Every structure is written in C-alpha cells, then in structure tokens.
Amino acid sequence: MKLRIATAVVASISMLAGIPALAQDGATLFKTKCAMCHGDQGQGKPAMNAPKLVGTTKSVVDVLTKGGEAKAPHIKPMSTVTADQAAALAAYVKTLK
C-alpha cells in the first residue's frame, strides 16, 4: 500500500515537472513552425492571412491535427506536427500575451 502511494506521488511530481519542459518544447516548435506566419509573439500577419493566436478561443490542437475552417490557412491537418507537438504548441500559445 505504501509503495503504491509513493509511486503515485512520484508519478504526479514527474508529470508536474514536465509541464515547463512541454511549454519550452512548444516555444521552440512555435519559433520553427508558426512564427514565420503568425508572428514571433502570435500577433498574426494579416497580409499573409495568418490570424493572431494571442487570446484565441479555437482549439490549436484540433486545427493542427484535424484541420481548420474552409477558408483558413490550415484547412488540412499539418502533417509535420504530431499530436504531442500540437499539445505542446497549444500550451505555448496559451502563454502568449
């Protein structure tokens, strides 16, 4: 019983410790895959038809893995982004101000 509790505590701490790493991976991914169109701070680039991402209410994960709206730049899913990377990008986008 004590071993199970200790294992659960260690697992929980490990998961929480990974959150900053996930955000950092998201920052790196954003700079390499998104910033060229959406801007360094997610401010968007209207001339490129790239909307701002700051404060977006859309699911970044869904847009990247399933595709966006009919006239959106990401109509189709991004084949170069995995589900884990999409989650890291979404976490990073939430930090943009």
C-alpha positions as CSV (number, residue, x, y, z in Angstrom):
1,M,0.0,0.0,0.0
2,K,2.8,2.5,0.9
3,L,4.6,1.6,-2.2
4,R,1.6,2.4,-4.4
5,I,1.1,5.8,-2.7
6,A,4.8,6.6,-3.1
7,T,4.7,5.5,-6.8
8,A,1.6,7.7,-7.4
9,V,3.3,10.7,-5.7
10,V,6.5,10.3,-7.7
11,A,4.4,10.0,-10.9
12,S,2.4,13.1,-10.1
13,I,5.6,15.1,-9.4
14,S,7.2,13.8,-12.6
15,M,4.2,14.9,-14.6
16,L,4.2,18.4,-13.0
17,A,7.9,18.8,-13.5
18,G,7.3,18.1,-17.2
19,I,5.0,21.0,-17.7
20,P,7.7,23.6,-18.1
21,A,9.5,21.3,-20.5
22,L,6.4,20.9,-22.5
23,A,6.0,24.7,-22.7
24,Q,9.6,25.1,-23.7
25,D,9.2,22.5,-26.5
26,G,6.2,24.4,-27.6
27,A,8.2,27.6,-27.7
28,T,10.8,26.0,-29.9
29,L,8.2,24.4,-32.1
30,F,6.4,27.7,-32.4
31,K,9.5,29.6,-33.5
32,T,10.3,27.0,-36.1
33,K,6.8,26.1,-37.4
34,C,4.5,29.0,-36.7
35,A,6.2,32.3,-36.1
36,M,7.0,32.9,-39.7
37,C,3.3,33.3,-40.4
38,H,1.7,34.1,-37.1
39,G,4.5,36.4,-35.8
40,D,7.0,36.0,-33.0
41,Q,4.5,36.8,-30.3
42,G,1.5,35.3,-32.0
43,Q,0.3,38.7,-33.1
44,G,-0.7,37.5,-36.6
45,K,0.2,38.7,-40.0
46,P,-3.0,39.8,-41.9
47,A,-1.0,40.3,-45.2
48,M,-0.3,36.5,-45.1
49,N,-3.9,35.7,-44.0
50,A,-2.4,34.4,-40.7
51,P,-4.6,35.3,-37.8
52,K,-3.3,36.3,-34.4
53,L,-3.1,33.5,-31.9
54,V,-2.9,35.6,-28.8
55,G,-6.1,35.0,-26.9
56,T,-7.6,32.6,-29.5
57,T,-10.5,30.6,-28.4
58,K,-10.0,28.0,-31.1
59,S,-8.5,24.6,-30.3
60,V,-4.9,24.8,-31.6
61,V,-4.7,21.1,-31.2
62,D,-7.8,20.5,-33.4
63,V,-6.7,22.9,-36.0
64,L,-3.2,21.3,-36.3
65,T,-4.3,17.7,-36.1
66,K,-7.8,17.8,-37.8
67,G,-7.6,20.9,-39.9
68,G,-9.3,24.3,-39.7
69,E,-12.2,26.1,-41.3
70,A,-12.9,26.1,-45.0
71,K,-11.1,29.4,-45.7
72,A,-8.4,29.1,-43.1
73,P,-4.8,28.7,-43.9
74,H,-4.8,25.3,-42.2
75,I,-7.7,23.7,-44.0
76,K,-6.0,20.4,-43.8
77,P,-4.1,19.0,-40.8
78,M,-0.4,19.8,-40.6
79,S,1.3,16.5,-41.4
80,T,4.6,17.8,-40.0
81,V,3.1,18.2,-36.5
82,T,2.4,15.2,-34.2
83,A,-0.4,15.1,-31.6
84,D,2.2,15.6,-28.9
85,Q,3.7,18.6,-30.7
86,A,0.3,20.0,-31.2
87,A,-0.4,19.8,-27.5
88,A,3.0,21.5,-26.7
89,L,2.2,24.2,-29.2
90,A,-1.3,24.8,-27.7
91,A,0.2,25.0,-24.2
92,Y,2.7,27.6,-25.5
93,V,0.1,29.6,-27.4
94,K,-1.9,30.0,-24.1
95,T,1.2,31.7,-22.6
96,L,1.3,34.4,-25.3
97,K,0.2,37.9,-24.4
